[in-house]
């Protein structure tokens, strides 16, 4: 490997990593600005305008899935910064094996792993966030129903939920209340919340709010019924997790057992592992086995994911 190639790879990796860190720090600092300051108000207006422009902009399915992943995960970074993080991870994952091992095969593997690492983190975070939302959705909808039944407007009920609802719905309703205070229409605000909260009950609630603004109706009664439906779904999800706990633990045990056996073999008989890795087919067989493990995990996860 030439010094020029090494220098280019190091520069690209360091530059991508620095760019991702700068964008991440910038997004986090914008989120931490005091809500009463003029800078925060201008930032909120810009976010509303960007959200409206993004809603009217046609994107392909991959872009749409990636944007929805960032929204559903509740990530504090915007899609542009998230894309930079993925690209930076891919460059770093490619450069590290080339510099340390001087192997194009492991550089390709490192590129894939580096690019998928942040996506995997957002997938895990989305799953945990949606589970937490499903757990607190009944309480939040009942709070909104009680507020509307007590004579408060939708804006006041949204502000109340933004103050007293459990997290993570508290942050979503607080942001929606700020948007309503800035003069955004309830239909636009509810459309944005429906994209960030992909739960059936809330999508029905958002649709009911849009219809209620035009034709009227008993919004408090609908919110109360949706709260009962959300509580039934949460109980079913908890029962399903309890029933399938043994199977999920068995899968985790099999995966961890394979890794443990690999490390134990490397410690007891390192010459076996060294001979396997030095064989031309060794790394390819190892990569194929890891791919089968991932496919098996995804297969079992999909089987256990019961839509309800």
Residue frames relative to the residue before (quaternion, step in Angstrom):
aa qw qx qy qz dx dy dz
X 1.0000 0.0000 0.0000 0.0000 0.00 0.00 0.00
X 0.3959 -0.7410 0.4945 0.2228 3.58 -0.78 1.03
X 0.6077 -0.5632 0.4193 0.3712 3.53 -1.26 0.49
X 0.6083 0.5641 -0.3573 0.4290 3.60 1.06 -0.66
X 0.6654 0.4939 -0.3039 0.4700 3.57 0.94 -0.90
X 0.6397 0.5209 -0.3227 0.4640 3.57 0.99 -0.83
X 0.6592 0.5136 -0.3090 0.4541 3.58 0.93 -0.87
X 0.6536 0.5100 -0.3134 0.4631 3.57 0.98 -0.85
X 0.6695 0.4961 -0.3067 0.4601 3.58 0.93 -0.88
X 0.6485 0.5084 -0.3223 0.4659 3.59 0.95 -0.81
X 0.6617 0.5035 -0.3094 0.4614 3.58 0.92 -0.88
X 0.6630 0.5000 -0.3105 0.4626 3.60 0.95 -0.85
X 0.6648 0.5028 -0.3119 0.4560 3.58 0.95 -0.86
X 0.6808 0.4755 -0.2953 0.4724 3.59 0.87 -0.93
X 0.6569 0.5164 -0.3167 0.4489 3.60 0.95 -0.80
X 0.6638 0.4933 -0.3067 0.4710 3.57 0.94 -0.84
X 0.6570 0.5058 -0.3159 0.4613 3.56 0.95 -0.84
X 0.6632 0.4968 -0.3095 0.4664 3.60 0.93 -0.83
X 0.6378 0.5242 -0.3265 0.4602 3.58 1.01 -0.79
X 0.6606 0.4991 -0.3082 0.4685 3.58 0.94 -0.86
X 0.6600 0.5008 -0.3147 0.4631 3.60 0.96 -0.83
X 0.6506 0.5147 -0.3237 0.4549 3.61 0.94 -0.83
X 0.6719 0.4864 -0.3006 0.4708 3.59 0.91 -0.88
X 0.6405 0.5218 -0.3268 0.4590 3.57 1.03 -0.77
X 0.6677 0.4869 -0.3021 0.4752 3.60 0.90 -0.89
X 0.6337 0.5331 -0.3354 0.4492 3.58 1.01 -0.75
X 0.6641 0.4907 -0.3090 0.4719 3.59 0.92 -0.85
X 0.6701 0.4947 -0.3096 0.4588 3.59 0.91 -0.85
X 0.6550 0.5006 -0.3267 0.4622 3.61 0.97 -0.72
X 0.6183 0.5283 -0.3492 0.4655 3.59 1.06 -0.65
X 0.6601 0.5103 -0.3133 0.4535 3.60 1.00 -0.76
X 0.7091 0.4776 -0.2678 0.4442 3.58 1.09 -0.64
X 0.4403 0.6917 -0.4713 0.3249 3.62 1.23 0.07
X 0.5719 -0.6042 0.4253 0.3565 3.58 -1.05 0.74
X 0.5144 -0.6912 0.4067 0.3037 3.62 -0.84 0.92
X 0.6796 0.4981 -0.3004 0.4470 3.63 1.14 -0.46
X 0.5492 0.6312 -0.4019 0.3721 3.60 1.21 -0.19
X 0.6105 -0.5755 0.4064 0.3619 3.54 -1.23 0.54
X 0.6149 0.5592 -0.3477 0.4340 3.59 1.06 -0.68
X 0.6534 0.5014 -0.3137 0.4726 3.57 0.99 -0.81
X 0.6350 0.5283 -0.3334 0.4544 3.59 1.02 -0.76
X 0.6638 0.4882 -0.3063 0.4767 3.58 0.94 -0.84
X 0.6345 0.5301 -0.3296 0.4559 3.58 1.04 -0.75
X 0.6473 0.5150 -0.3175 0.4637 3.57 0.98 -0.80
X 0.6388 0.5159 -0.3273 0.4676 3.58 1.01 -0.80
X 0.6537 0.5083 -0.3116 0.4660 3.58 0.97 -0.85
X 0.6463 0.5139 -0.3290 0.4582 3.60 0.98 -0.77
X 0.6359 0.5180 -0.3317 0.4661 3.58 1.03 -0.75
X 0.6686 0.4915 -0.3019 0.4693 3.57 0.93 -0.88
X 0.6520 0.5022 -0.3178 0.4708 3.59 0.99 -0.76
X 0.6400 0.5169 -0.3314 0.4620 3.58 1.01 -0.75
X 0.6521 0.5013 -0.3211 0.4694 3.57 1.00 -0.78
X 0.6574 0.5001 -0.3121 0.4693 3.58 0.98 -0.81
X 0.6555 0.5073 -0.3152 0.4622 3.60 1.01 -0.79
X 0.6314 0.5413 -0.3414 0.4379 3.59 1.06 -0.67
X 0.7261 0.4127 -0.2414 0.4942 3.60 1.11 -0.65
X 0.6049 0.5737 -0.3509 0.4265 3.58 1.24 -0.13
X 0.3660 -0.7400 0.5128 0.2353 3.62 -0.65 1.02
X 0.0225 -0.7827 0.6218 -0.0181 3.56 -0.92 0.93
X 0.5340 -0.6101 0.4655 0.3550 3.53 -1.22 0.40
X 0.7179 -0.4703 0.3008 0.4158 3.54 -1.30 0.17
X 0.6352 0.5294 -0.3388 0.4488 3.59 1.01 -0.73
X 0.6578 0.4902 -0.3111 0.4799 3.60 0.93 -0.85
X 0.6513 0.5168 -0.3183 0.4555 3.56 0.94 -0.86
X 0.6534 0.5006 -0.3168 0.4713 3.61 0.97 -0.82
X 0.6633 0.5033 -0.3134 0.4565 3.59 0.95 -0.83
X 0.6573 0.4958 -0.3161 0.4715 3.61 0.94 -0.83
X 0.6521 0.4983 -0.3194 0.4738 3.59 0.98 -0.79
X 0.6142 0.5434 -0.3515 0.4516 3.60 1.04 -0.69
X 0.6602 0.4952 -0.3113 0.4712 3.60 0.92 -0.86
X 0.6680 0.4930 -0.3068 0.4653 3.61 0.95 -0.84
X 0.6988 0.4746 -0.2835 0.4538 3.59 0.82 -0.97
X 0.6572 0.5067 -0.3173 0.4590 3.60 1.09 -0.60
X 0.3731 -0.7394 0.4854 0.2801 3.59 1.22 -0.30
X 0.2610 0.7975 -0.5077 0.1955 3.56 1.12 0.62
X 0.4459 -0.7058 0.4777 0.2735 3.63 -0.97 0.78
X 0.6243 0.5247 -0.3469 0.4633 3.61 1.24 -0.04
X 0.4720 -0.6559 0.5090 0.2965 3.54 -1.23 0.51
X 0.6982 -0.4826 0.3044 0.4324 3.64 -1.19 0.28
X 0.6257 0.5400 -0.3555 0.4365 3.61 1.04 -0.68
X 0.6641 0.4780 -0.3042 0.4878 3.59 0.95 -0.84
X 0.6287 0.5328 -0.3357 0.4563 3.60 1.01 -0.76
X 0.6377 0.5125 -0.3223 0.4763 3.58 1.02 -0.76
X 0.6419 0.5128 -0.3199 0.4719 3.58 1.04 -0.77
X 0.6278 0.5282 -0.3379 0.4612 3.59 1.04 -0.71
X 0.6532 0.5009 -0.3153 0.4723 3.59 0.96 -0.82
X 0.6698 0.4875 -0.3037 0.4705 3.59 0.92 -0.88
X 0.6510 0.5120 -0.3202 0.4600 3.60 0.98 -0.79
X 0.6418 0.5163 -0.3219 0.4668 3.57 1.01 -0.76
X 0.6448 0.5156 -0.3243 0.4618 3.58 1.03 -0.76
X 0.6679 0.4935 -0.3106 0.4625 3.60 0.93 -0.85
X 0.6621 0.4917 -0.3094 0.4734 3.59 0.92 -0.87
X 0.6645 0.5064 -0.3059 0.4566 3.59 0.98 -0.83
X 0.6573 0.4834 -0.3113 0.4873 3.58 1.15 -0.53
X 0.6951 0.4991 -0.2897 0.4287 3.58 0.92 -0.89
X 0.6383 0.5667 -0.3448 0.3905 3.59 0.95 -0.84
X 0.6998 0.4322 -0.3090 0.4775 3.70 0.75 -0.80
X 0.6266 0.5351 -0.3576 0.4395 3.59 1.04 -0.65
X 0.6980 0.4646 -0.2789 0.4681 3.57 0.96 -0.81
X 0.7448 0.4172 -0.2245 0.4700 3.58 0.95 -0.88
X 0.8107 0.2620 -0.1129 0.5112 3.59 0.89 -0.94
X 0.2408 -0.7871 0.5224 0.2225 3.60 1.24 -0.48
X 0.4953 0.6265 -0.4364 0.4144 3.55 0.92 0.98
X 0.3891 -0.7258 0.5203 0.2262 3.56 -0.78 1.04
X 0.6010 0.5709 -0.3608 0.4274 3.59 1.09 -0.66
X 0.7205 0.4115 -0.2517 0.4982 3.58 0.81 -0.98
X 0.5664 0.5625 -0.3931 0.4564 3.60 1.18 -0.34
X 0.6453 0.4987 -0.3178 0.4835 3.59 1.03 -0.76
X 0.6445 0.5040 -0.3208 0.4772 3.58 1.00 -0.83
X 0.6608 0.5089 -0.3074 0.4580 3.60 0.97 -0.84
X 0.6086 0.5509 -0.3533 0.4487 3.58 1.07 -0.65
X 0.6775 0.4823 -0.2904 0.4733 3.56 0.91 -0.93
X 0.6700 0.4962 -0.3028 0.4616 3.57 0.92 -0.91
X 0.6683 0.5081 -0.3037 0.4506 3.59 0.94 -0.86
X 0.6754 0.4773 -0.2994 0.4757 3.58 1.03 -0.70
X 0.7167 0.4571 -0.2577 0.4593 3.58 1.01 -0.79
X 0.5188 0.6701 -0.4152 0.3309 3.62 1.16 -0.44
X 0.7087 0.4134 -0.2988 0.4874 3.69 0.74 -0.82
X 0.6149 0.5404 -0.3582 0.4490 3.60 1.06 -0.65
X 0.6389 0.5173 -0.3196 0.4712 3.58 1.02 -0.79
X 0.6335 0.5255 -0.3306 0.4618 3.59 1.01 -0.77
X 0.6718 0.4782 -0.3014 0.4786 3.60 0.95 -0.83
X 0.6150 0.5347 -0.3569 0.4566 3.61 1.05 -0.62
X 0.6601 0.4893 -0.3047 0.4817 3.58 0.95 -0.87
X 0.6645 0.4996 -0.3090 0.4618 3.56 0.94 -0.86
X 0.6325 0.5238 -0.3383 0.4595 3.61 1.01 -0.71
X 0.6496 0.5171 -0.3231 0.4542 3.57 0.94 -0.87
X 0.6793 0.4751 -0.2954 0.4749 3.60 0.90 -0.85
X 0.6604 0.5135 -0.3127 0.4498 3.58 0.97 -0.81
X 0.6683 0.4870 -0.3053 0.4723 3.59 0.92 -0.84
X 0.6256 0.5227 -0.3403 0.4687 3.57 1.07 -0.67
X 0.6527 0.4952 -0.3113 0.4815 3.58 1.01 -0.79
X 0.6362 0.5187 -0.3289 0.4668 3.61 1.01 -0.74
X 0.6511 0.5131 -0.3161 0.4614 3.57 0.96 -0.84
X 0.6479 0.5310 -0.3192 0.4431 3.58 1.09 -0.68
X 0.7760 0.3402 -0.1784 0.5003 3.60 0.95 -0.84
X 0.4363 0.7223 -0.4538 0.2864 3.63 1.22 -0.07
X 0.6477 0.5127 -0.3612 0.4326 3.70 0.81 -0.75
X 0.6635 0.5057 -0.3113 0.4552 3.58 0.87 -0.88
X 0.6710 0.5023 -0.3045 0.4525 3.58 0.95 -0.85
X 0.6655 0.4887 -0.3097 0.4715 3.60 0.92 -0.84
X 0.6328 0.5092 -0.3381 0.4753 3.59 1.01 -0.67
X 0.6158 0.5380 -0.3422 0.4628 3.59 1.05 -0.71
X 0.6694 0.4822 -0.2986 0.4798 3.58 0.94 -0.88
X 0.6387 0.5253 -0.3281 0.4565 3.60 0.98 -0.80
X 0.6605 0.4966 -0.3098 0.4703 3.62 0.92 -0.84
X 0.6538 0.5140 -0.3212 0.4530 3.58 0.99 -0.81
X 0.6699 0.4786 -0.3033 0.4798 3.60 0.93 -0.83
X 0.6467 0.5124 -0.3207 0.4652 3.57 1.00 -0.77
X 0.6609 0.5016 -0.3041 0.4681 3.59 1.14 -0.57
X 0.6418 -0.5649 0.3115 0.4146 3.59 1.25 0.05
X 0.5099 0.6412 -0.4392 0.3689 3.60 1.19 0.09
X 0.5183 -0.6284 0.4821 0.3226 3.54 -1.22 0.51
X 0.6801 -0.4697 0.3593 0.4333 3.55 -1.31 0.14
X 0.6269 0.5359 -0.3378 0.4535 3.59 1.02 -0.75
X 0.6742 0.4815 -0.2949 0.4761 3.59 0.96 -0.85
X 0.6429 0.5106 -0.3230 0.4708 3.59 1.02 -0.75
X 0.6362 0.5179 -0.3271 0.4692 3.58 1.03 -0.74
X 0.6557 0.5016 -0.3107 0.4710 3.59 0.98 -0.81
X 0.6290 0.5277 -0.3312 0.4650 3.58 1.05 -0.74
X 0.6588 0.4933 -0.3075 0.4776 3.60 0.97 -0.84
X 0.6462 0.5216 -0.3186 0.4570 3.58 1.09 -0.66
X 0.6959 0.4486 -0.2717 0.4905 3.58 1.23 -0.35
X 0.8245 0.2709 -0.0925 0.4881 3.58 0.93 -0.90
X 0.5452 0.6196 -0.4193 0.3783 3.62 1.14 -0.28
X 0.5391 -0.6120 0.4546 0.3581 3.63 -1.12 0.53
X 0.5396 -0.5880 0.4880 0.3534 3.54 -1.25 0.43
X 0.6142 -0.1236 -0.7724 -0.1045 1.62 -2.23 1.18
X 0.4581 0.6841 -0.4630 0.3283 3.63 1.19 0.05
X 0.5439 0.6278 -0.3988 0.3886 3.58 1.13 -0.50
X 0.6808 0.4844 -0.2926 0.4650 3.59 0.88 -0.91
X 0.6487 0.5220 -0.3244 0.4489 3.59 0.99 -0.79
X 0.6951 0.4500 -0.2812 0.4850 3.60 0.89 -0.87
X 0.6097 0.5369 -0.3612 0.4577 3.61 1.06 -0.60
X 0.6618 0.4840 -0.3065 0.4835 3.58 0.97 -0.80
X 0.6320 0.5230 -0.3301 0.4670 3.59 1.04 -0.73
X 0.6341 0.5243 -0.3307 0.4623 3.60 1.02 -0.77
X 0.6403 0.5089 -0.3290 0.4719 3.60 1.01 -0.74
X 0.6372 0.5215 -0.3302 0.4616 3.58 1.01 -0.75
X 0.6496 0.5042 -0.3160 0.4732 3.57 0.99 -0.79
X 0.6427 0.5157 -0.3193 0.4679 3.58 1.05 -0.70
X 0.6539 0.5038 -0.3064 0.4739 3.58 1.16 -0.57
X 0.6194 -0.5897 0.3262 0.4028 3.59 1.26 -0.01
X 0.4292 0.6894 -0.4816 0.3295 3.59 1.20 0.24
X 0.5194 -0.6454 0.4624 0.3160 3.56 -1.10 0.68
X 0.5898 -0.5847 0.4101 0.3770 3.62 -1.08 0.60
X 0.6141 0.5592 -0.3606 0.4244 3.61 1.04 -0.64
X 0.6702 0.4816 -0.3003 0.4783 3.59 0.97 -0.85
X 0.6517 0.5162 -0.3151 0.4577 3.57 0.97 -0.85
X 0.6816 0.4798 -0.2929 0.4684 3.58 0.89 -0.88
X 0.6102 0.5400 -0.3602 0.4541 3.60 1.07 -0.63
X 0.6593 0.4913 -0.3120 0.4761 3.56 0.98 -0.81
X 0.6614 0.5015 -0.3179 0.4583 3.61 0.92 -0.83
X 0.6306 0.5328 -0.3387 0.4514 3.59 1.04 -0.71
X 0.6352 0.5067 -0.3352 0.4769 3.60 1.13 -0.56
X 0.7255 0.4264 -0.2488 0.4795 3.60 0.98 -0.76
X 0.7396 0.2863 -0.1924 0.5779 3.63 1.20 -0.36
X 0.0441 -0.8586 0.5106 0.0087 3.63 0.27 1.21
X 0.3465 0.7110 -0.5323 0.3018 3.58 0.71 1.09
X 0.5633 -0.6336 0.3921 0.3571 3.64 -0.88 0.84
X 0.6502 0.5304 -0.3357 0.4281 3.61 0.91 -0.84
X 0.7010 0.4541 -0.2926 0.4656 3.56 0.88 -0.86
X 0.6055 0.5394 -0.3684 0.4546 3.60 1.04 -0.61
X 0.6409 0.4974 -0.3204 0.4891 3.59 1.03 -0.76
X 0.6419 0.5203 -0.3214 0.4625 3.57 0.99 -0.82
X 0.6545 0.5022 -0.3163 0.4684 3.60 0.94 -0.85
X 0.6465 0.5020 -0.3219 0.4760 3.60 0.97 -0.79
X 0.6462 0.5190 -0.3203 0.4588 3.59 1.01 -0.81
X 0.6263 0.5246 -0.3418 0.4645 3.60 1.05 -0.70
X 0.6479 0.5123 -0.3216 0.4629 3.59 0.97 -0.82
X 0.6734 0.4753 -0.2965 0.4825 3.58 0.96 -0.86
X 0.6359 0.5480 -0.3268 0.4342 3.57 1.02 -0.82
X 0.6269 0.5467 -0.3353 0.4424 3.60 1.07 -0.66
X 0.7454 0.3947 -0.2155 0.4921 3.58 1.10 -0.59
X 0.8196 0.2267 -0.0942 0.5177 3.60 0.87 -0.90
X 0.4680 -0.6673 0.4609 0.3511 3.63 1.17 -0.38
X 0.2609 0.7586 -0.5736 0.1655 3.54 -1.31 -0.11
X 0.5749 -0.5779 0.4548 0.3587 3.54 -1.35 0.15
X 0.1524 -0.8310 0.5318 0.0587 3.57 0.10 1.30
X 0.6197 0.5557 -0.3482 0.4312 3.60 1.06 -0.69
X 0.6597 0.5024 -0.3101 0.4649 3.59 0.95 -0.85
X 0.6503 0.5099 -0.3201 0.4632 3.58 0.97 -0.83
X 0.6506 0.5079 -0.3219 0.4638 3.60 0.95 -0.84
X 0.6448 0.5151 -0.3299 0.4584 3.60 1.00 -0.73
X 0.6633 0.4882 -0.3107 0.4745 3.59 0.95 -0.81
X 0.6400 0.5058 -0.3297 0.4752 3.59 1.01 -0.71
X 0.6011 0.5486 -0.3595 0.4566 3.60 1.12 -0.59
X 0.6458 0.4991 -0.3202 0.4809 3.60 1.00 -0.78
X 0.6495 0.5117 -0.3184 0.4636 3.59 0.99 -0.82
X 0.6515 0.5080 -0.3150 0.4672 3.59 0.99 -0.82
X 0.6408 0.5128 -0.3337 0.4638 3.60 1.02 -0.72
X 0.6356 0.5158 -0.3342 0.4672 3.62 1.01 -0.73
X 0.6587 0.4993 -0.3130 0.4678 3.59 0.95 -0.83
X 0.6463 0.5148 -0.3250 0.4601 3.59 0.98 -0.79
X 0.6523 0.4989 -0.3176 0.4740 3.60 0.99 -0.76
X 0.6426 0.5100 -0.3275 0.4688 3.59 0.99 -0.76
X 0.6503 0.5102 -0.3219 0.4618 3.59 0.96 -0.83
X 0.6519 0.5037 -0.3196 0.4682 3.60 0.98 -0.75
X 0.6432 0.5076 -0.3201 0.4756 3.59 1.03 -0.79
X 0.6486 0.5150 -0.3231 0.4579 3.60 0.99 -0.79
X 0.6531 0.5001 -0.3200 0.4700 3.60 0.97 -0.78
X 0.6489 0.5090 -0.3281 0.4606 3.58 1.03 -0.72
X 0.6661 0.5060 -0.3074 0.4536 3.60 0.98 -0.83
X 0.7595 0.3709 -0.1959 0.4972 3.59 0.95 -0.86
X 0.3558 0.7558 -0.4918 0.2456 3.62 1.20 0.19
X 0.6492 0.5298 -0.3212 0.4411 3.60 0.95 -0.84
X 0.6687 0.4931 -0.3023 0.4672 3.59 0.92 -0.87
X 0.6650 0.4965 -0.3143 0.4610 3.59 0.92 -0.82
X 0.6465 0.5015 -0.3241 0.4748 3.58 1.00 -0.72
X 0.6185 0.5387 -0.3453 0.4561 3.60 1.06 -0.68
X 0.6473 0.5117 -0.3175 0.4673 3.58 0.99 -0.83
X 0.6537 0.5022 -0.3118 0.4724 3.56 0.93 -0.89
X 0.6477 0.5250 -0.3184 0.4510 3.58 1.00 -0.80
X 0.6410 0.5187 -0.3309 0.4588 3.59 1.00 -0.77
X 0.6700 0.4915 -0.3066 0.4642 3.58 0.88 -0.91
X 0.6900 0.4629 -0.2879 0.4762 3.59 0.83 -0.92
X 0.6139 0.5530 -0.3501 0.4413 3.60 1.10 -0.63
X 0.6372 0.5163 -0.3298 0.4677 3.58 1.01 -0.77
X 0.6671 0.4885 -0.3054 0.4724 3.59 0.92 -0.86
X 0.6505 0.5127 -0.3195 0.4603 3.58 0.96 -0.84
X 0.6464 0.5144 -0.3221 0.4625 3.59 0.97 -0.82
X 0.6333 0.5328 -0.3309 0.4534 3.57 1.05 -0.76
X 0.6870 0.4679 -0.2872 0.4760 3.59 0.91 -0.89
X 0.6417 0.5186 -0.3327 0.4568 3.60 0.99 -0.73
X 0.6465 0.5098 -0.3167 0.4710 3.57 0.99 -0.82
X 0.6561 0.5111 -0.3104 0.4605 3.57 1.04 -0.80
X 0.6820 0.4742 -0.2966 0.4713 3.58 1.12 -0.57
X 0.7078 0.4440 -0.2638 0.4819 3.59 1.03 -0.79
X 0.8027 0.0745 0.0009 0.5917 3.57 0.83 -1.03
X 0.0779 -0.8376 0.5380 0.0537 3.62 0.33 1.10
X 0.5914 0.5816 -0.3838 0.4059 3.59 1.11 -0.53
X 0.6053 0.5443 -0.3628 0.4535 3.62 1.10 -0.61
X 0.6892 0.4739 -0.2791 0.4716 3.54 0.88 -0.96
X 0.6402 0.5216 -0.3266 0.4599 3.58 1.03 -0.76
X 0.6595 0.4979 -0.3109 0.4695 3.57 0.96 -0.83
X 0.6371 0.5277 -0.3301 0.4546 3.57 1.04 -0.72
X 0.7034 0.4609 -0.2699 0.4690 3.58 0.91 -0.89
X 0.6714 0.4900 -0.3056 0.4645 3.59 1.09 -0.59
X 0.5402 0.5982 -0.4152 0.4219 3.59 1.21 -0.26
X 0.5804 -0.6157 0.3869 0.3666 3.65 -0.95 0.72
X 0.7318 0.4045 -0.2422 0.4921 3.59 1.03 -0.70
X 0.4635 0.7215 -0.4320 0.2795 3.62 1.20 -0.24
X 0.7114 0.4394 -0.2880 0.4667 3.64 0.65 -0.97
X 0.6469 0.5181 -0.3339 0.4489 3.58 1.01 -0.74
X 0.6433 0.5035 -0.3244 0.4769 3.59 1.00 -0.77
X 0.6403 0.5214 -0.3232 0.4622 3.58 1.01 -0.79
X 0.6654 0.4892 -0.3020 0.4762 3.59 0.94 -0.85
X 0.6412 0.5185 -0.3246 0.4634 3.60 1.02 -0.77
X 0.6408 0.5160 -0.3220 0.4684 3.58 1.02 -0.76
X 0.6494 0.5019 -0.3186 0.4743 3.58 0.98 -0.81
X 0.6333 0.5206 -0.3345 0.4648 3.60 1.03 -0.73
X 0.6458 0.5061 -0.3228 0.4719 3.61 1.00 -0.78
X 0.6114 0.5435 -0.3460 0.4593 3.58 1.08 -0.71
X 0.6730 0.4910 -0.2955 0.4676 3.57 0.91 -0.93
X 0.6482 0.5093 -0.3235 0.4645 3.59 0.94 -0.84
X 0.6502 0.5148 -0.3163 0.4607 3.59 0.99 -0.80
X 0.6464 0.5123 -0.3197 0.4664 3.58 0.98 -0.80
X 0.6675 0.4880 -0.3043 0.4730 3.58 0.93 -0.86
X 0.6261 0.5429 -0.3342 0.4489 3.57 1.03 -0.76
X 0.6874 0.4660 -0.2835 0.4796 3.58 0.83 -0.96
X 0.6314 0.5305 -0.3367 0.4545 3.59 1.00 -0.79
X 0.6660 0.4962 -0.3081 0.4640 3.58 0.98 -0.81
X 0.6322 0.5242 -0.3406 0.4576 3.59 1.03 -0.71
X 0.7160 0.4531 -0.2516 0.4676 3.58 0.96 -0.88
X 0.5978 0.5531 -0.3697 0.4472 3.59 1.21 -0.26
X 0.0486 -0.8251 0.5622 -0.0289 3.55 0.04 1.33
X 0.3156 -0.7475 0.5440 0.2137 3.63 -0.64 1.01
X 0.1330 0.7729 -0.6091 0.1183 3.54 -0.92 0.98
